[in-house]
Amino acid sequence: MDRTLVTQVYQNLIGNALKFNDQDIAQIHLTAQVENGETVLGVKDGGICIKEDYAQQIFAPFKRLHGRGEYEGSGIGLSICRKAVECHGGKI
């Protein structure tokens, strides 16, 4: 396991959970469990949500669902997460 990549995944996901939160207090839940012999790591938040129609395309490089004026960022964070997870034989 490449700890640097896993750290980067969590930094991006937690950063997005904070950035795309419309509540006064952000709630972020991290989980880790073993299912059918595989480790499943999770990040759950109470953010603005992603419509099911966009659930896969947001992992493409530079794909943004909001204009640059609405939220900061380059649009590559989730694509980095996807590549890092896939490098470990996983899926996101």
BELURLIN-V989251 format. One record per residue. N is the residue number from 1. RES is the residue in one letter. OMEGA is omega in radians with two decimals (NA if undefined). Layout:
# BELURLIN-V989251
n & res & omega
N & RES & OMEGA
N & RES & OMEGA
This chain:
# BELURLIN-V989251
n & res & omega
1 & M & 3.10
2 & D & -3.08
3 & R & -3.14
4 & T & 3.13
5 & L & 3.14
6 & V & 3.09
7 & T & -3.13
8 & Q & 3.09
9 & V & -3.13
10 & Y & 3.10
11 & Q & -3.14
12 & N & -3.10
13 & L & 3.12
14 & I & 3.08
15 & G & 3.09
16 & N & 3.12
17 & A & 3.11
18 & L & -3.08
19 & K & -3.05
20 & F & 3.14
21 & N & 3.13
22 & D & 3.12
23 & Q & 3.09
24 & D & -3.14
25 & I & 3.12
26 & A & 3.04
27 & Q & -3.12
28 & I & -3.14
29 & H & 3.07
30 & L & 3.13
31 & T & 3.04
32 & A & 3.13
33 & Q & 3.08
34 & V & 3.11
35 & E & 3.13
36 & N & 3.10
37 & G & 3.13
38 & E & 3.08
39 & T & 3.14
40 & V & 3.11
41 & L & -3.10
42 & G & 3.01
43 & V & 3.14
44 & K & -3.14
45 & D & 3.13
46 & G & -3.07
47 & G & -3.01
48 & I & 3.09
49 & C & 3.12
50 & I & 3.10
51 & K & -3.11
52 & E & -3.13
53 & D & -3.08
54 & Y & -2.99
55 & A & 3.13
56 & Q & -3.05
57 & Q & 3.13
58 & I & 3.12
59 & F & 3.07
60 & A & -3.14
61 & P & 3.07
62 & F & 3.09
63 & K & -3.14
64 & R & 3.09
65 & L & -3.12
66 & H & 3.11
67 & G & -3.12
68 & R & 3.13
69 & G & -3.11
70 & E & -3.10
71 & Y & 3.09
72 & E & 3.01
73 & G & -3.08
74 & S & -3.09
75 & G & 3.12
76 & I & -3.07
77 & G & -3.12
78 & L & 3.08
79 & S & 3.04
80 & I & 3.10
81 & C & -3.12
82 & R & -3.13
83 & K & -3.13
84 & A & 3.14
85 & V & 3.12
86 & E & 3.08
87 & C & 3.11
88 & H & 3.11
89 & G & -3.11
90 & G & 3.09
91 & K & -3.11
92 & I & NA
